[in-house]
Amino acid sequence: METTMVEGQNKPKRLKCQDLEEDRISALPDCLLHEILSRLLSTKAAIRTGLLSKRWKHLWTLVPSLYFNDYICSSTGPDFFSNVDKTLTQCRQLKLKKLDVDICYNIRSGSQISNWIRYAIDCNVEELKLKLLTMKDEFSLDQSFFINTCFTDLTISGCKFNPFGVISWKTLRNLCICFTYLDANLIENILSGSPLLETLKLEGCYGYSRLDITSKSLKNLVLSGYYYFLQDDQYEDEYDHLDNIMEINAPNILSLTIEGDLWLWDLLLLDVSSLIEANLDYTSKSLFGEISGNVSAFKEAEEEMLKRFILNLSHVKEFKIGFRCSKVVSWLEAKGFVFPSNIKFSYVTCDWPDTDADWSDSNGDSDTATDDDSDESGDGEVFLLDDGPNSDNQLN
């Protein structure tokens, strides 16, 4: 800041802010400032810009993107939820582009979360990201959620999918569903109600054994982990691994990614004839191997599954195999299997133990650092404002 010397004094005196020429950013029109604020990492940061000057004081109330996140769950208590409520009452936007909620779920605050979603829907939100960290899918989505003509991008995690009727997402293009129960009928309901859907990602979901995707609009399919849960009346010694097989029939998709931990005995690709890009970066896991101790049988099943993938995807132009598959790749190489030239390995080759005993000891998560395993969230940030001027009842 500029300073000036006052006669008879040795210390420089700061000029008042109003005596300085207004900064160029503040001179921008509101629409551009709203866009700048919407690109900040949190609504908390947007609110704090109100301390800069009177020009900025209420700009955040018209920002078209809202972020209420607590990645480390350090303050997702009653105060957090009540402050989100108060923040929304001060917002004045008629159109909301994005609402991003990423928090620990508290069953006592389910009605408040429902109100946030209704607020976003009333503002014709286009992108909705609702990620609730919970031990199981306890939060039930309102029925109004399943009939919407404004959604273009949805990410839903830790929520119960329980539509009473037909799903209607006429403008939806990208859908990510995480950590919830899905059956074949529900998946069909989603696909038939989303005629423009281009990308579907299923992360850590369970309950389905077949993906039958005949939609001509859906071009990108991502299967990121699959979990198998024993039924309440099913004991481990009754578990039949042969029932734990998934089938994928998707003749029109162009891109397929299979990644994460797959609690499956086998995964069959029935028809993926239109594929031009495939990415395999998964780890196979099996309750059968753990229960029966038949490690060698499961190892053979892993080898056969990857070998079958490679043969079924021989027509794919861009075919990548990631680090999580490297153990099985090394076993196949040791047996003389020749990998087609269309495959690219996105990791440095390493030697894995080939004995059953050593394999059993090393059958944990292969979470060695890779480019694809990086955590995009980084350090968690709590969005409640600190006590201070103009921040008593506001939240980021």
Helices and strands as residue ranges (DSSP letters): E 3-4, E 13-14, G 17-19, H 30-38, H 43-48, G 49-51, G 59-62, E 65-69, H 78-90, E 98-104, G 107-109, H 110-122, E 127-133, E 139-140, G 143-146, E 147-148, E 153-157, E 159-160, E 168-169, E 174-178, H 184-192, E 199-205, E 210-212, E 220-226, G 236-238, G 241-243, E 245-249, E 255-263, E 266-271, E 277-285, H 287-292, H 295-312, E 318-321, G 323-325, H 326-334, E 343-345, H 356-361, G 371-373
